[in-house]
């Protein structure tokens, strides 16, 4: 997928991949920012945290954009 987020300096290619991975029976998810978040006990927990993470990032971007005026 080729695109640009509002915080990206230039357009780039983003490849869709599985965000949730398992390491030693614990679940983690990868972010576009290159971090690995976790561990979580179940895949359901990790997927729920992905939704929370995306919401927090969107809220942070909204705050940054509102202060730039």
C-alpha positions as CSV (number, residue, x, y, z in Angstrom):
1,X,0.0,0.0,0.0
2,X,1.5,3.4,-1.0
3,X,0.4,6.3,1.1
4,X,1.3,9.0,3.5
5,X,0.1,9.6,7.0
6,X,-0.2,13.2,8.2
7,X,2.9,12.8,10.4
8,X,5.1,11.2,7.7
9,X,7.6,13.5,6.0
10,X,7.1,11.8,2.6
11,X,4.9,9.1,1.0
12,X,6.1,5.6,1.3
13,X,5.2,2.0,0.8
14,X,3.6,0.2,3.7
15,X,3.2,-3.5,3.5
16,X,0.3,-5.2,5.3
17,X,1.5,-7.9,7.7
18,X,0.3,-9.7,10.8
19,X,0.7,-7.3,13.7
20,X,0.4,-9.9,16.4
21,X,3.2,-12.3,17.0
22,X,3.9,-14.9,19.7
23,X,7.2,-15.3,21.6
24,X,7.4,-18.0,24.2
25,X,3.7,-18.2,24.6
26,X,3.3,-14.4,25.1
27,X,1.7,-12.1,22.5
28,X,3.1,-8.9,21.2
29,X,2.1,-6.4,18.4
30,X,4.3,-4.4,16.1
31,X,3.6,-0.7,15.4
32,X,4.4,1.4,12.4
33,X,6.8,3.4,14.6
34,X,8.9,0.2,14.9
35,X,8.1,-0.7,18.5
36,X,7.0,-4.1,19.8
37,X,4.3,-3.7,22.4
38,X,3.5,-6.4,25.0
39,X,3.6,-9.0,26.4
40,X,0.0,-9.9,26.6
41,X,-1.4,-13.2,27.9
42,X,-3.8,-13.9,25.0
43,X,-4.2,-12.9,21.3
44,X,-7.5,-11.2,22.2
45,X,-5.7,-9.0,24.8
46,X,-3.1,-8.0,22.2
47,X,-5.8,-7.2,19.6
48,X,-7.7,-5.1,22.2
49,X,-4.6,-3.2,23.0
50,X,-4.0,-2.5,19.3
51,X,-7.3,-0.7,19.2
52,X,-6.4,1.3,22.4
53,X,-2.9,2.1,20.9
54,X,-4.4,3.4,17.7
55,X,-6.9,5.5,19.6
56,X,-4.1,7.0,21.8
57,X,-2.0,7.8,18.7
58,X,-4.9,9.5,17.0
59,X,-5.7,11.5,20.1
60,X,-2.0,12.6,20.4
61,X,-2.0,13.6,16.7
62,X,-5.2,15.6,17.2
63,X,-3.7,17.5,20.2
64,X,-0.5,18.2,18.2
65,X,-2.5,19.5,15.2
66,X,-4.7,21.7,17.4
67,X,-1.7,23.3,19.0
68,X,0.0,24.1,15.7
69,X,-2.4,27.0,14.9
